Amino acid sequence: MILEKIISLPGLFIAIIFHELAHGYTAYKLGDPTAKEAGRLTLNPLKHIDIVGFLFMLVFKFGWAKPVPINPSYFKKRKRDTILVSLAGPLTNFVIAIISAFIISTNIIKNSIFIDILIITLWYNIMLGVFNLLPFPPLDGSKVVASILPVKWEYKFYKYERYLYLILVFLVISNTIDKILGPLINISLNLLLKIVS
């Protein structure tokens, strides 16, 4: 069990770090320096890890990282750029999963431990990408949904966002989240295999 958790760490760190870095870097390129000024444009895992979310990912195979601070007022096109920043993290996870799957499929690596690390890296990145696309606050998908809404409803969405957190809490506590994530992850894995093949 201990060895399994140790082997899981590289894949977990890669999934978390590059997910958050993608959010911050995309925001920075779109004119928002907030993440850079907060020291979040870094590969240092300590800057990105949320302890509770990290433990959830390690134990339950799904979780979250420390949100990158974003200030949409810097964006030239607020709604569009908010969507781009929100999608940057999950899309980066999917790209890393594809790269991991491709390396595994080439059979270049023969060491079983490295292969296990790649498989775990693939899994964590698919999981984190899919999980964060769910439309429940505070996940990235909720920001996409809010940005698509008319301004009036967007305002109300953010006004009551903290209460909507309870939906995600309920899904996690009741284990309903597994019933939602399972099919979505399977679809993503099948699509990934088609891309790689």
C-alpha positions in Angstrom: 0.0 0.0 0.0 2.8 2.4 0.9 4.7 1.6 -2.3 1.5 2.1 -4.3 1.0 5.6 -2.8 4.7 6.5 -3.4 4.4 5.5 -7.1 1.2 7.6 -7.3 2.9 10.8 -6.3 4.6 11.7 -9.6 1.4 11.4 -11.5 -0.5 13.2 -8.9 1.9 16.1 -8.8 2.0 16.4 -12.6 -1.8 16.5 -12.8 -2.2 19.1 -10.1 0.8 21.4 -11.0 0.2 21.6 -14.7 -3.6 22.0 -14.3 -3.1 25.1 -12.1 -0.2 26.4 -14.0 -2.3 26.3 -17.2 -5.0 28.4 -15.5 -2.5 31.0 -14.3 -0.4 31.2 -17.5 -3.5 31.5 -19.7 -4.8 34.3 -17.5 -1.4 36.0 -17.6 -1.3 35.8 -21.4 -4.8 37.3 -21.5 -3.7 40.3 -19.5 -4.2 39.2 -15.8 -1.0 39.3 -13.7 -2.8 38.2 -10.5 -1.5 34.6 -10.6 2.0 35.7 -11.4 2.1 38.2 -8.6 0.8 35.5 -6.2 3.7 33.2 -7.2 1.5 30.7 -8.9 3.3 30.5 -12.3 5.7 27.9 -10.9 6.3 24.1 -10.9 6.6 24.1 -7.1 3.9 21.7 -5.9 3.7 23.4 -2.5 2.2 26.5 -4.3 -0.6 24.5 -5.9 -1.6 21.8 -3.5 -4.7 22.0 -1.3 -4.1 19.5 1.5 -7.7 18.2 1.7 -8.0 17.9 -2.1 -4.6 16.2 -2.3 -5.5 13.6 0.3 -8.8 13.0 -1.6 -7.0 12.4 -4.8 -4.5 10.1 -3.1 -7.1 8.0 -1.2 -10.3 8.3 -3.3 -8.8 8.9 -6.7 -10.5 12.3 -7.2 -9.9 15.7 -5.7 -8.8 19.3 -6.3 -5.9 21.7 -6.0 -5.6 25.2 -4.6 -7.4 27.6 -7.0 -5.3 30.0 -8.9 -6.3 33.6 -8.2 -7.9 35.2 -11.3 -9.1 38.8 -11.7 -11.5 38.9 -14.8 -11.5 42.7 -14.7 -8.1 42.5 -16.5 -9.6 40.6 -19.5 -10.4 42.4 -22.7 -13.3 40.1 -23.3 -14.3 39.0 -19.8 -16.7 36.2 -20.6 -14.7 34.7 -23.4 -11.4 34.9 -21.5 -12.9 33.5 -18.3 -14.0 30.5 -20.3 -10.6 30.1 -21.9 -8.9 30.3 -18.5 -11.4 27.8 -17.0 -10.9 25.3 -19.8 -7.1 25.6 -19.8 -6.6 23.4 -16.8 -8.8 20.4 -17.8 -7.5 20.6 -21.4 -3.9 20.5 -20.2 -4.8 17.4 -18.2 -6.2 15.7 -21.3 -3.1 16.5 -23.3 -0.8 15.0 -20.6 -3.1 11.9 -20.5 -2.8 11.6 -24.3 1.0 11.9 -24.1 1.2 9.3 -21.3 -1.0 6.9 -23.3 1.2 7.4 -26.4 4.4 6.7 -24.5 2.9 3.6 -23.0 1.7 2.4 -26.5 5.1 2.7 -28.0 6.6 0.1 -25.6 9.8 2.2 -25.4 9.8 2.0 -21.6 10.4 -1.5 -20.3 10.7 -0.8 -16.6 7.5 -1.9 -14.9 7.6 0.8 -12.2 7.9 3.6 -14.8 5.0 2.0 -16.8 3.0 2.0 -13.6 3.8 5.7 -13.0 2.7 6.5 -16.6 -0.6 4.6 -16.1 -1.2 6.5 -12.9 -0.3 9.8 -14.5 -2.8 9.0 -17.3 -5.5 8.1 -14.8 -5.1 11.2 -12.5 -5.0 13.5 -15.5 -8.2 12.0 -17.0 -9.9 12.1 -13.6 -8.9 15.7 -12.8 -9.8 16.9 -16.3 -13.3 15.3 -16.2 -13.9 16.1 -12.6 -13.2 19.8 -13.0 -15.5 20.1 -16.0 -18.5 19.3 -13.9 -20.8 22.3 -13.6 -20.7 22.6 -9.8 -19.0 25.4 -7.9 -16.1 25.7 -7.3 -15.1 23.5 -10.3 -13.9 24.9 -13.6 -17.1 23.8 -15.4 -19.2 26.1 -13.2 -17.1 29.1 -14.4 -17.8 28.1 -18.0 -21.6 27.8 -17.3 -21.7 31.1 -15.5 -19.9 32.9 -18.4 -22.3 31.5 -20.9 -25.3 32.9 -18.9 -26.7 36.4 -19.5 -25.1 38.9 -17.3 -28.1 39.1 -15.0 -28.1 35.4 -14.3 -24.4 35.3 -14.2 -24.5 37.8 -11.3 -27.0 35.7 -9.4 -25.0 32.6 -10.0 -21.9 34.1 -8.4 -24.0 35.7 -5.7 -25.3 32.4 -4.5 -22.2 30.4 -5.6 -21.2 29.5 -2.0 -24.6 27.8 -1.4 -24.2 25.8 -4.7 -21.0 24.3 -3.2 -23.4 22.1 -1.1 -24.4 20.3 -4.3 -20.8 19.0 -4.8 -20.5 18.3 -1.0 -23.7 16.2 -1.2 -22.5 14.3 -4.3 -19.2 13.4 -2.6 -20.7 12.4 0.8 -23.4 10.3 -0.9 -20.9 8.7 -3.3 -23.2 9.8 -6.1 -20.1 11.5 -7.6 -18.8 8.1 -8.6 -21.9 7.4 -10.6 -21.4 10.6 -12.5 -17.6 10.4 -12.9 -17.5 6.7 -13.9 -19.3 6.9 -17.2 -17.6 10.2 -18.1 -14.2 8.9 -17.4 -14.9 5.7 -19.4 -16.0 7.9 -22.4 -12.8 10.0 -22.1 -10.6 6.9 -21.9 -12.2 5.3 -25.0 -11.8 8.6 -26.9 -8.2 8.8 -25.7 -7.5 5.3 -26.9 -9.0 6.1 -30.3 -6.8 9.3 -30.5 -3.6 7.3 -29.6 -4.4 4.4 -32.0 
